[in-house]
Amino acid sequence: MRHRFSPLLVLVLLLAPLAQAQTADGPKRLTLETLFASPEFYGDGFQGGRWAESGAKLLYVDTDDAGASSLVELDLTTNQERTIIDGSDLEKPDGDGLIEIEDYASSADGTKTLLYTDSEQVWRLNTKGYYYVLDNETGRVTPVASRAAGFQMFAKFDPAAEHVAFVRDRNLFVVDLATGQERALTTNGADGGVINGTFDWVYEEEFGLRDGFRWSPDGRYIAFFQLDETGTRDFSMVDYRTLYPETTTFRYPKAGEANSEVRVGVIEVATGDTTFFDTDTWFEGGDETEYIASMGWTPALEDGASDVWMLRLNRDQNHADLLYGDPEAGTVTQILEEENDSYIEVETGFSDLSTGTITYLGDGDHFVWRSDRDGYGHLYLYENDGDFVRQVTTGEWDVTDFHGVDEEAGVAYVTTTAESPLERHLYRVPLDGGAPEKVTTGAGWHGVDLSRDFDYFVDTYSTATTPATTTLYRTSGDEIRVLVDNAALIERLAGYDLPAPEFMTVPGADGTPLNAYLVKPRDFDPNRAHPLLIHTYGGPGSQEVRNSWGGQERLWHHYLAETYGVLVAGVDNRGTGGRGKAFKTVTQNRLGILEAEDQIAAAQWFGEQGYVDEDRMGIWGWSYGGYLTLLAMTYGDGPETFAAGIAVAPVTSWRQYDTIYTERYLSTPQKNAEGYDLGSPTTYAGNLTDEQDLLIVHGGADDNVHVQNTMAMVDALQAANKQFDLMIYPGRNHGIYGGNTRRHLYTMLTEYVAEHLAGMELMAIR
């Protein structure tokens, strides 16, 4: 039985942080004001941009105070800049003012540049706007199409820079740049119906696909995705902030429900003739051929022409086929087949298909394939006809990022977990199967971006105690110069003298060692029993425990430790990433149960340590972490383990979530009803005890994890006569931000932790 705090204990604890805050000397103290309402912990970011074709040069857009957007080339070795396109010359020929460059693309011959501007959001990103063609020699700017006709999406030059194709209102169009004549290539696109050249909500969210068409290498054809969402169902969100509530409706296929139909077609641009490939995915095939998750053009094959390659998945996403479609004959050939006893992760790079699941090499004869078929994520080399050549990387570690192949040197560049699951490092791996060579050195987390010629890379490096610094290196490993040192932020942080998180392993429910970290206060007393708060995410392939800078959220954990003596831990349960396929997929078809058991077991282990008060342990998380919080509070030994919990934007029943994500791990409710029921927090709502304190938080405009999830949990708790706390943020999406929202949110979370774990009254932090 848990105890409630006596008034005397509350008073003692109440005075402690106030006394600390009044200390004249010593380290500075974190406050909610500095964390969430000031730039105190903002760091300097690297300018970023796109690599030039060769050398250590980046192209980026720079907008001056007058609103002129210029394209600038930055030589990273010298920090010298050169203006490529002068934004002060970019007058809109069809409107007022200058063109503010939001994106750009050069033609293959370098004579023209596409400029993208005045964009608006579609789903996650601003992918609809207006395009102009800049003649690089004359400086003339021409609209691709009339603004009056509507927004344009994903405009692209053909290889000869004679035409531009784009998507408008779910149809494909092409413009002859010599005449300005626009022509519709498809005409059947419609809301709630057919989609040409782009995607529905779930394809973007879960496969990372937005731009859905590609010119052929010879410019004769356009290959494009076509979806039909007629059979999917509407989901509505209501904004109650207006006098008459406003409703937003969009198609959202929930687990077990109908997906959009999908197929790939090719349009012969000159004639407009369209051929669709028979991939058995268009109103046929059933669950065995459900998705086309990626598409592009092959290099020239034996007949001298390019085919359209397509990656097809079944509905359970454990069977993949690499298909080639002949654009002239319309025939489809299976080149490669892969099966998995759990699921196949399709890598797309969110529309960047250059180094995804399949990567064609410049030699025109080979491609690299990513797979975890040997138990870890590795690279495999194939000939373009599907004949296997060799495994490129091997070992008991995962390739987490594939950066491409330097074919002249005969090496692939990869980021891996070979050093430790808690770290990321760049390696150079010979294509002939030789031993990998580590390129980065410092212990911690390296995010690398290689130049197009593989001679340089930018390394954004951080540790759990140090914010990111950005440095330019040669791929030989030689440092050229520091680009961003973040010295000012590092100096400010030094004034707070925050102790480093302690990395450790703790036993899971079955005894498996789980990676964990623990945040302690500076004056940590191992002989005193502290309250404990576990921060969890825990979803498939994720990692909470890593030797990298944790930003604002981790600093908030330090604030809780320093101000209220609350220890904060993170634990990567079974099902998380960085430790191979078996560890990651053990939760298959029973999502949530093992993860909750591991979080409970970890908390119990901490409770057995002399420095943790087992009667004052809590758990909190966001999204999947919110889901796991609810399960850990109500499932198994959770009610006897956790005194308090905070679930932000939680899934409460996987029947409420989208098809592609959910069915990847649980199959469909029709096939695995038991898995859905066992993994739903609503199933265990009646287990919440009177001694537990639960806060649920959700954004009212969350298009990802709908607030309907929270309403289902509220309904189940009320039906079981359970008391709990609830906060809804009207008009806020899954990230719950904007205006003063974050400050309000974290003030509330702090008050909840202080009151229900540390025993503080609310006035302690106001």
C-alpha positions in Angstrom: 0.0 0.0 0.0 1.4 3.4 -0.9 1.4 6.2 1.5 0.2 9.8 1.0 2.5 12.6 2.2 2.0 14.1 5.6 1.7 17.9 5.8 5.0 18.1 7.7 6.8 16.2 4.9 5.2 18.4 2.3 6.4 21.5 4.1 10.0 20.2 4.4 10.1 19.3 0.7 8.5 22.6 -0.2 11.2 24.6 1.4 14.1 22.6 -0.2 14.0 23.9 -3.7 13.3 27.4 -2.5 16.4 27.3 -0.3 18.5 25.9 -3.2 17.2 28.7 -5.6 18.3 31.3 -3.0 21.9 30.1 -2.9 24.1 33.1 -3.7 27.1 31.1 -4.9 27.6 27.9 -6.8 26.2 26.7 -10.1 23.2 28.3 -11.8 19.8 26.7 -11.4 17.6 25.5 -14.2 14.1 27.0 -14.3 11.0 26.5 -16.4 11.4 30.0 -17.6 14.8 29.5 -19.0 13.9 26.1 -20.4 10.6 26.9 -22.1 10.3 30.7 -22.4 13.8 31.9 -23.3 16.6 31.3 -25.8 19.0 30.3 -23.0 19.6 26.8 -24.3 19.3 27.5 -28.0 22.4 26.5 -29.9 23.9 27.4 -33.2 22.9 25.2 -36.1 24.9 24.5 -39.2 23.8 26.4 -42.3 23.3 23.2 -44.3 22.4 23.0 -47.9 23.1 20.7 -50.8 26.5 19.5 -51.9 27.8 20.7 -55.2 28.7 18.1 -57.7 32.3 17.9 -56.4 34.4 19.3 -53.7 33.6 20.7 -50.2 31.0 23.2 -51.5 27.4 23.6 -50.4 24.6 25.4 -52.1 22.0 27.1 -49.9 19.4 29.8 -50.0 20.1 33.1 -48.2 17.3 35.6 -47.6 18.3 39.2 -46.7 16.3 41.8 -44.7 14.8 43.2 -47.9 13.2 39.8 -48.7 15.6 38.9 -51.6 16.3 35.2 -51.7 19.7 34.3 -53.3 21.3 31.0 -54.1 24.7 31.0 -52.6 27.7 28.6 -52.9 29.7 28.2 -49.8 33.2 26.7 -49.9 33.5 24.9 -46.6 37.2 24.8 -46.7 37.7 28.6 -46.8 34.2 29.9 -45.7 34.1 31.9 -48.9 30.7 32.6 -50.5 29.8 33.1 -54.1 26.3 34.2 -55.2 24.9 31.9 -57.9 21.5 33.5 -58.3 20.9 37.1 -57.1 17.5 37.2 -55.4 17.2 41.0 -55.9 16.7 40.3 -59.7 13.9 37.7 -59.1 10.8 39.8 -59.7 7.5 37.9 -60.0 6.3 38.3 -63.6 2.8 37.4 -62.5 2.5 39.1 -59.2 4.0 41.7 -56.8 7.4 41.5 -55.2 10.3 39.2 -55.3 10.3 35.4 -55.5 11.3 34.0 -52.1 13.1 30.8 -52.9 11.9 27.9 -50.8 13.4 25.2 -53.0 15.2 24.9 -56.3 16.4 22.4 -58.9 18.9 22.8 -61.7 18.4 21.3 -65.2 20.8 18.6 -66.2 22.6 20.9 -68.6 22.8 23.7 -66.1 21.0 26.3 -68.3 17.9 26.6 -66.2 16.8 26.6 -62.6 13.3 25.8 -61.2 12.4 28.0 -58.3 9.7 27.0 -55.7 7.9 29.6 -53.7 4.7 30.7 -51.8 4.1 27.2 -50.5 1.4 25.8 -48.2 1.2 22.6 -46.1 -0.4 19.5 -47.4 0.1 16.8 -44.7 3.4 17.2 -42.8 5.3 19.6 -45.2 4.7 22.5 -47.4 4.5 20.5 -50.6 2.2 22.7 -52.7 3.2 26.1 -54.1 4.2 27.8 -57.3 7.2 27.3 -59.6 9.1 29.6 -61.9 11.8 28.8 -64.5 14.9 30.9 -64.4 17.0 31.1 -67.6 20.5 31.2 -66.1 22.0 33.0 -69.1 19.4 35.7 -69.7 18.0 36.0 -66.2 14.5 35.8 -67.5 11.9 34.4 -65.0 8.8 32.6 -66.4 5.9 31.0 -64.4 5.6 27.3 -65.0 1.8 27.6 -65.0 -0.9 30.1 -64.2 -1.4 30.8 -60.5 -5.1 31.1 -61.2 -5.2 27.4 -62.0 -4.1 26.4 -58.6 -1.1 25.1 -56.6 1.6 23.0 -58.3 3.5 20.1 -56.7 6.9 18.4 -57.3 7.7 20.2 -60.6 10.7 18.6 -62.5 12.6 19.3 -65.7 12.9 16.5 -68.2 16.5 15.4 -68.9 16.7 17.8 -71.9 15.2 20.8 -69.9 12.6 21.2 -72.7 9.6 20.4 -70.5 8.5 20.6 -66.9 6.0 18.2 -65.3 4.1 18.8 -62.1 1.0 17.7 -60.1 -2.0 19.9 -59.7 -5.3 18.8 -58.0 -4.2 15.2 -58.1 -3.4 15.2 -61.8 -0.2 15.2 -63.8 0.6 18.1 -66.2 3.4 18.8 -68.6 4.5 22.2 -69.9 6.4 22.8 -73.1 9.0 25.4 -72.1 9.5 26.7 -75.7 5.8 27.5 -76.2 4.4 27.7 -72.7 1.7 25.3 -73.7 0.3 23.2 -70.8 -1.1 19.8 -71.3 -2.9 17.4 -68.8 -1.4 13.9 -68.8 -4.2 12.6 -66.4 -7.7 13.9 -65.9 -9.3 11.6 -63.4 -7.8 12.9 -60.2 -10.3 14.0 -57.5 -10.7 14.4 -53.8 -11.9 11.2 -52.3 -11.1 9.3 -55.5 -8.1 8.9 -57.7 -4.7 10.4 -56.9 -2.0 10.8 -59.6 1.6 11.6 -58.9 1.3 12.0 -55.2 0.0 10.2 -52.1 -2.6 9.9 -49.4 -2.0 10.5 -45.7 -0.9 7.1 -44.7 1.6 6.5 -47.6 3.3 9.8 -46.7 3.2 9.2 -42.9 4.5 5.6 -42.9 6.4 5.0 -46.2 7.7 8.6 -46.4 6.3 9.1 -50.0 5.2 12.5 -51.2 6.5 13.0 -54.7 5.0 10.2 -56.8 6.4 10.6 -60.4 9.7 10.2 -62.2 11.0 11.2 -65.7 12.7 8.3 -67.6 16.4 8.8 -68.2 15.7 9.5 -71.9 12.8 11.9 -71.2 10.3 9.8 -73.3 8.2 8.6 -70.4 7.0 9.6 -67.0 6.4 6.8 -64.4 3.9 7.7 -61.8 2.0 6.3 -58.8 -1.8 6.2 -59.1 -3.9 5.6 -56.0 -7.7 5.3 -55.6 -8.9 6.1 -52.1 -12.6 5.6 -53.0 -12.8 2.6 -50.7 -11.2 4.3 -47.7 -13.1 6.1 -45.0 -13.2 9.7 -43.8 -11.8 10.8 -40.4 -13.0 14.1 -39.0 -11.3 16.5 -36.5 -13.3 19.3 -34.9 -11.9 22.6 -33.8 -14.0 24.0 -31.0 -12.3 27.3 -30.8 -14.7 29.0 -33.3 -18.2 30.1 -32.6 -19.5 27.3 -34.8 -17.0 24.4 -34.6 -15.0 23.8 -37.8 -14.4 20.3 -39.1 -11.4 19.0 -41.0 -12.0 15.7 -42.8 -9.4 13.5 -44.6 -9.0 9.9 -45.5 -7.4 7.8 -42.8 -7.4 4.0 -43.1 -7.4 2.4 -39.7 -6.0 -1.0 -38.9 -8.0 -3.7 -40.7 -9.8 -1.2 -42.9 -9.5 -0.7 -46.7 -6.3 1.0 -48.0 -6.1 3.0 -51.1 -5.7 0.9 -54.2 -2.3 1.5 -55.8 -0.5 0.9 -59.1 2.2 2.3 -61.3 1.8 3.6 -64.8 4.0 5.1 -67.5 2.9 7.9 -69.8 4.5 8.4 -73.1 4.8 12.2 -72.9 4.6 13.0 -76.7 1.4 11.0 -77.2 -0.2 10.9 -73.8 -0.6 7.2 -74.1 -0.7 5.5 -70.6 0.2 1.9 -69.7 -0.3 0.5 -66.2 1.7 -2.4 -65.0 -0.1 -5.4 -63.7 1.3 -5.7 -60.2 -1.8 -7.4 -58.8 -2.3 -4.5 -56.5 -5.2 -2.7 -58.2 -8.6 -3.9 -57.0 -7.2 -7.5 -56.9 -4.7 -9.7 -55.2 -6.0 -9.4 -51.7 -3.6 -9.0 -48.8 -0.8 -10.8 -50.6 -0.1 -7.8 -52.9 -1.2 -4.7 -51.0 1.4 -2.0 -51.3 3.9 -0.5 -53.8 6.3 1.1 -51.3 8.9 2.6 -53.7 9.5 3.2 -57.4 12.1 4.5 -59.9 13.9 4.0 -63.1 16.7 1.4 -63.6 19.9 2.2 -65.4 20.0 0.9 -69.0 19.6 -2.8 -69.0 20.7 -5.4 -71.6 18.4 -4.1 -74.2 19.8 -0.6 -73.8 16.6 0.8 -72.3 15.6 1.5 -68.7 12.7 -0.3 -66.9 10.6 1.0 -64.0 11.5 -0.8 -60.8 8.9 -1.2 -58.1 9.0 -2.6 -54.6 5.8 -4.5 -53.8 4.8 -5.6 -50.3 2.0 -7.8 -48.9 -0.3 -6.3 -46.3 1.6 -7.9 -43.4 4.8 -6.4 -44.9 6.8 -9.5 -44.4 7.1 -10.4 -48.2 8.8 -8.0 -50.7 9.2 -8.3 -54.4 11.5 -6.2 -56.6 9.7 -5.9 -59.9 10.8 -4.5 -63.3 8.2 -3.0 -65.6 9.0 -2.7 -69.3 7.5 0.7 -70.4 7.0 -0.3 -74.0 5.6 -3.8 -73.6 3.9 -3.2 -70.2 5.2 -6.5 -68.9 6.3 -7.1 -65.3 9.2 -9.3 -64.2 10.1 -10.4 -60.7 13.8 -9.7 -60.1 14.2 -10.4 -56.4 12.0 -11.8 -53.6 12.5 -11.4 -49.9 10.6 -13.0 -47.0 10.8 -12.3 -43.3 9.3 -14.0 -40.3 8.5 -10.5 -38.8 8.5 -7.5 -41.1 10.6 -5.9 -43.8 11.6 -2.3 -43.2 11.4 -0.3 -46.4 13.9 2.5 -46.6 12.9 5.5 -48.7 14.6 8.5 -47.1 11.3 10.4 -47.3 11.3 10.8 -51.1 15.1 10.5 -51.5 15.3 7.1 -53.1 19.0 7.3 -53.9 20.1 5.2 -50.9 17.0 3.4 -49.8 16.2 -0.3 -49.8 17.6 -0.5 -53.3 20.4 1.6 -54.7 21.7 1.4 -58.3 25.4 1.9 -58.8 26.9 4.2 -61.4 28.5 1.2 -63.2 25.1 0.4 -64.6 25.4 -3.3 -63.7 24.8 -3.6 -60.0 22.5 -2.5 -57.1 22.9 -2.6 -53.3 20.0 -4.1 -51.3 19.4 -3.6 -47.6 18.2 -6.5 -45.5 18.3 -8.0 -42.0 18.1 -11.5 -43.3 21.2 -12.7 -41.3 19.8 -11.2 -38.1 21.3 -7.7 -38.5 20.7 -4.9 -40.9 23.3 -5.2 -43.7 24.1 -4.5 -47.3 24.0 -7.0 -50.2 25.4 -6.6 -53.7 23.4 -7.9 -56.7 23.7 -7.7 -60.5 20.9 -5.7 -62.1 19.2 -8.8 -63.3 18.8 -10.0 -59.7 21.8 -12.4 -59.5 23.3 -12.4 -56.1 27.0 -11.3 -55.9 28.0 -11.0 -52.2 27.2 -9.7 -48.8 28.9 -6.3 -48.4 28.7 -5.8 -44.7 28.6 -8.4 -42.0 28.8 -8.6 -38.2 26.6 -8.5 -35.1 25.7 -4.9 -35.6 23.3 -2.9 -37.7 23.8 -0.6 -40.6 21.6 2.4 -39.6 22.4 4.7 -42.5 23.8 3.9 -46.0 25.5 6.9 -47.5 26.4 5.5 -50.9 29.2 3.9 -52.8 32.5 5.5 -54.0 32.8 3.3 -57.0 36.2 4.6 -58.0 37.6 3.6 -54.6 35.4 0.4 -54.4 34.0 1.2 -51.0 30.6 1.8 -49.4 30.1 4.4 -46.6 27.8 3.4 -43.8 26.8 4.5 -40.3 26.6 1.5 -37.9 26.2 0.4 -34.3 29.4 -1.6 -34.5 31.0 0.4 -31.7 28.0 0.3 -29.4 24.2 0.5 -29.7 24.5 3.8 -27.7 26.7 5.3 -30.4 26.8 5.9 -34.2 30.0 6.0 -36.3 30.9 6.3 -39.9 32.7 3.3 -41.5 34.3 2.7 -44.9 33.5 -0.9 -46.2 35.2 -2.5 -49.2 32.7 -3.7 -51.8 34.7 -6.9 -52.2 33.8 -7.9 -48.7 36.9 -6.7 -46.8 37.0 -5.5 -43.2 35.2 -2.3 -42.4 37.3 0.8 -41.4 36.1 3.2 -38.8 36.3 6.8 -39.9 34.9 8.9 -37.0 36.6 8.8 -33.7 35.0 10.6 -30.7 32.8 8.4 -28.5 29.2 9.5 -29.0 26.8 10.1 -31.8 27.9 11.1 -35.3 25.5 12.3 -37.9 27.3 12.5 -41.1 26.6 13.9 -44.6 29.0 12.9 -47.4 29.8 15.0 -50.4 28.7 13.8 -53.8 32.3 12.8 -54.7 32.8 11.1 -51.4 35.9 13.2 -50.6 34.4 15.1 -47.7 31.9 14.8 -45.0 30.2 17.1 -42.5 30.1 15.5 -39.0 27.5 16.7 -36.5 28.7 15.2 -33.3 27.3 15.2 -29.8 27.4 13.3 -26.5 25.0 13.1 -23.6 26.8 16.0 -22.0 27.8 18.1 -25.0 25.5 19.8 -27.6 26.2 19.2 -31.2 29.3 20.5 -32.9 29.7 20.4 -36.7 33.1 19.8 -38.3 34.3 19.3 -41.9 36.5 16.2 -42.5 38.0 14.5 -45.4 36.8 10.9 -45.7 40.4 9.9 -44.9 39.5 11.1 -41.4 41.6 14.3 -41.5 39.9 17.3 -39.9 39.7 20.4 -42.1 37.9 22.9 -39.9 35.2 23.3 -37.3 32.1 24.8 -38.9 30.0 25.3 -35.7 31.5 24.9 -32.3 28.5 25.9 -30.2 31.0 27.4 -27.7 28.5 29.9 -26.3 25.9 27.3 -25.5 28.6 24.9 -24.1 29.9 27.7 -21.9 26.4 28.6 -20.6 25.7 25.0 -19.8 29.0 24.8 -17.9 27.6 27.4 -15.5 24.9 24.9 -14.5 27.4 22.1 -13.7 24.9 19.4 -14.6 26.1 15.8 -13.8 26.4 13.4 -16.8 23.7 10.8 -17.1 24.9 7.5 -15.9 24.7 4.7 -18.5 24.0 1.1 -17.2 22.2 -2.0 -17.9 19.2 -3.2 -16.0 17.4 -6.6 -16.2 14.2 -6.9 -18.3 11.3 -9.1 -17.3 13.0 -12.2 -18.8 16.4 -11.2 -17.5 17.6 -9.7 -20.7 20.1 -6.9 -20.0 18.5 -3.6 -21.1 20.4 -0.4 -21.8 19.4 2.4 -19.5 20.5 5.8 -18.3 20.0 7.6 -14.9 19.9 11.3 -14.3 20.9 12.3 -10.8 21.2 15.7 -9.0 24.6 17.1 -8.2 24.1 16.5 -4.5 23.0 12.9 -5.0 23.0 11.0 -1.7 23.1 7.2 -2.3 21.9 6.7 1.2 18.7 8.6 0.7 15.6 7.1 -1.1 14.7 9.4 -4.0 11.6 9.4 -6.1 12.1 7.9 -9.6 10.5 8.9 -12.9 11.1 6.7 -16.0 10.9 8.4 -19.4 9.9 5.9 -22.1 9.2 5.7 -25.8 9.9 2.0 -26.4 8.4 1.6 -29.9 9.7 -0.7 -32.6 13.3 0.2 -33.6 13.5 3.3 -31.5 16.2 4.2 -29.0 15.8 6.3 -25.9 19.1 5.4 -24.4 22.0 6.9 -26.5 25.1 8.8 -26.0 23.9 12.0 -27.7 22.6 15.4 -26.7 19.1 15.2 -25.4 18.2 18.8 -25.8 15.4 20.6 -24.0 13.6 17.4 -22.8 16.7 16.0 -21.2 17.4 19.3 -19.6 13.9 19.2 -18.1 14.9 15.9 -16.6 17.9 17.5 -15.0 15.6 20.3 -13.7 13.4 17.7 -12.0 16.5 16.1 -10.5 18.1 19.3 -9.3 15.0 21.0 -8.1 13.0 18.2 -6.5 15.5 15.4 -6.1 13.6 13.2 -8.6 15.8 10.7 -10.4 15.0 10.3 -14.0 15.7 7.1 -15.9 15.3 5.9 -19.5 15.2 2.2 -20.4 15.2 0.6 -23.9 12.9 -2.3 -23.6 12.8 -5.3 -25.9 11.5 -4.3 -29.3 13.7 -1.2 -29.5 16.6 -0.7 -32.0 20.3 -0.9 -32.3 20.6 -4.5 -31.1 19.7 -6.6 -34.1 16.6 -8.2 -35.6 15.8 -10.7 -32.8 15.8 -8.1 -30.1 13.8 -5.7 -32.2 11.1 -8.1 -33.5 10.5 -10.2 -30.3 7.3 -8.1 -29.8 5.9 -9.1 -33.2 2.1 -9.8 -33.0 2.0 -8.9 -29.3 2.8 -5.2 -29.3 3.0 -3.6 -25.9 3.0 -6.5 -23.6 6.8 -7.3 -23.4 7.6 -3.6 -23.5 5.4 -2.9 -20.5 6.8 -5.9 -18.7 10.3 -4.7 -19.2 9.5 -1.2 -18.0 7.9 -2.6 -14.9 10.8 -5.0 -14.3 13.3 -2.1 -14.7 11.4 0.1 -12.3 11.3 -2.8 -9.8 15.0 -3.2 -10.1 15.6 0.5 -9.4 13.2 0.2 -6.5 15.5 -2.5 -5.0 18.4 -0.1 -5.0 18.9 1.8 -1.8 18.8 5.2 -3.5 15.2 4.8 -4.9 12.0 5.0 -2.9 9.9 2.1 -4.4 6.7 3.8 -3.2 7.4 6.9 -5.3 8.1 5.6 -8.8 6.4 7.1 -11.9 6.6 6.8 -15.7 5.9 9.2 -18.5 6.0 9.2 -22.3 4.7 10.7 -25.5 3.0 9.0 -28.4 4.2 5.4 -28.3 5.7 6.3 -24.9 2.3 7.6 -23.8 0.8 4.3 -24.9 3.5 2.4 -23.0 2.9 4.5 -19.9 -0.8 3.6 -19.8 0.1 -0.1 -20.2 2.8 0.0 -17.6 0.4 1.7 -15.1 -2.4 -0.9 -15.6 -0.9 -4.2 -16.8 0.6 -7.0 -14.7 2.5 -5.7 -11.7 2.2 -2.1 -13.0 -0.4 -1.0 -10.5 1.8 -2.1 -7.6 4.9 -0.6 -9.2 4.1 2.8 -10.5 2.6 5.5 -8.2 2.1 8.0 -11.0 2.1 8.3 -14.7 1.8 10.9 -17.5 0.6 9.8 -20.9 1.0 12.4 -23.7 -0.8 11.8 -27.0 -1.2 8.1 -26.4 -2.5 5.3 -28.6 -5.0 3.5 -26.4 -6.2 0.9 -29.0 -4.3 -0.1 -32.1 -7.6 -0.5 -33.8 -7.6 3.4 -33.8 -4.2 3.7 -35.6 -3.3 3.6 -39.3 -3.0 0.4 -41.4 0.6 0.6 -42.5 2.3 1.2 -39.2 0.0 -1.0 -37.0 -0.3 -4.0 -39.3 3.5 -4.1 -39.8 3.8 -5.3 -36.2 0.4 -6.8 -35.4 -1.1 -7.9 -38.7 -4.8 -7.1 -39.0 -7.4 -7.2 -36.3 -9.2 -9.8 -38.4 -6.1 -12.1 -38.2 -4.8 -11.2 -34.7 -7.8 -9.9 -32.6 -6.1 -11.3 -29.5 -3.0 -9.3 -30.1 -5.0 -6.1 -30.5 -7.0 -6.8 -27.3 -4.0 -7.8 -25.2 -2.0 -4.7 -26.3 -4.8 -2.2 -25.6 -4.6 0.0 -22.4 -8.4 0.2 -22.5 -8.5 -3.5 -21.7 -6.8 -2.9 -18.4 -8.4 0.4 -17.4 -10.1 -1.3 -14.4 -6.7 -2.2 -12.9 -5.8 1.4 -12.1 -5.8 1.7 -8.3 -7.0 4.4 -6.1 -3.4 4.9 -5.0 -2.2 5.7 -8.5 -2.3 9.1 -10.1 -2.7 9.4 -13.8 -2.5 12.4 -16.1 -3.5 12.1 -19.8 -2.6 14.9 -22.3 -3.6 15.3 -25.9 -3.8 17.8 -28.7 -7.3 18.4 -30.1 -6.0 18.6 -33.7 -3.7 15.5 -33.6 -4.0 14.0 -37.1 -1.6 11.3 -36.3 -2.7 9.8 -32.9 -6.2 11.0 -32.9 -7.7 12.5 -29.6 -10.3 9.7 -30.1 -7.7 7.4 -28.5 -7.7 9.5 -25.3 -11.5 9.6 -25.4 -11.6 5.8 -25.6 -9.4 5.6 -22.5 -11.4 8.2 -20.7 -14.5 6.2 -21.4 -13.0 3.0 -20.2 -11.7 4.6 -17.0 -15.0 6.2 -16.2 -16.8 3.0 -16.8 -14.5 1.4 -14.3 -15.1 4.3 -11.8 -11.5 5.3 -11.9 -10.3 8.8 -11.1 -7.7 10.5 -13.3 -6.6 13.9 -14.6 -7.0 15.1 -18.2 -5.7 18.1 -20.3 -6.7 18.8 -23.9 -4.8 21.4 -26.0 -7.4 22.7 -28.5 -6.1 23.2 -32.1 -2.7 21.5 -31.3 -1.4 18.6 -33.3 0.7 15.6 -32.2 3.7 17.8 -31.3 1.5 20.1 -29.0 3.4 23.3 -29.6 2.8 26.9 -30.7 2.5 30.1 -28.7 2.8 29.5 -25.0 1.8 25.9 -25.3 5.1 24.2 -24.5 5.6 26.4 -21.4 2.1 25.6 -20.2 2.5 21.9 -20.9 5.8 21.4 -19.1 4.7 23.6 -16.2 1.8 21.2 -15.8 4.0 18.1 -16.1 6.3 19.5 -13.5 3.6 20.3 -11.1 2.3 16.7 -11.5 5.6 15.2 -10.9 6.3 17.5 -7.9 3.0 16.8 -6.3 2.6 13.1 -6.9 6.2 11.9 -6.7 8.2 14.5 -4.8 5.3 15.5 -2.6 5.3 19.2 -3.5 2.3 21.5 -3.3 1.6 23.3 -6.6 2.6 26.6 -5.2 6.2 25.4 -5.0 6.9 26.1 -8.6 4.6 29.1 -9.3 
